[in-house]
Amino acid sequence: MTINKRNLILCGFMATGKSSVGKKLASLVGYDFLDMDASIEAEEGISIPRIFAERGEAAFRALECALVERLASRCGLVIATGGGTIVNPLNLEKLKGCGILINLTADIDTIIARAGSGEDRPMLQQGDRRERIEKLLEQRASSYAQADLAVDTSSLSIEDVAKLILDCLRESGRL
């Protein structure tokens, strides 16, 4: 299965399944999988919550931008972005330029359930979690709407989401 080696880029809010679906999708299309958050943690030698706590969100976003810059020249990847990666217009432009952008969505109750305690989610550390999620979703909606495809993962298995993405890509002539 080939997509002319264009990257498949999964974006969307936290806990929508980007990493899990990304791994499955990569195995189905024979691409390498890259999780941006995991890559940043490996490069920096510390967790994302520690980066936020010790260096701040701006420093994390700068690391994210540098990684997007490097990824934009690569092909044959399934990339799981961080939840806020494409909010930066330059990141959005570069990622759309190197692949097919797929927005994974889920309803708020599903996000809350999947996010668990939220201790490892720096963006949920301020105030009521539901209100914070609603606010972030609202702030990011226009960025997420720029994706080439959107898939609601709320009631689907990882395998079903990956297969649905492939079916949609086939139907649109991108696969």
Secondary structure by P-SEA (a helix, b strand, c coil): cccccccccccccccccaaaaaaaaaaaabbbbbcaaaaaaaaacccaaaaaaaccaaaaaaaaaaaaaaacccccccccccccccccaaaaaaaaacbbbbbbbbcaaaaaaaacccccccccccccaaaaaaaaaaaacccccccccccccccccaaaaaaaaaaaaaaaccc
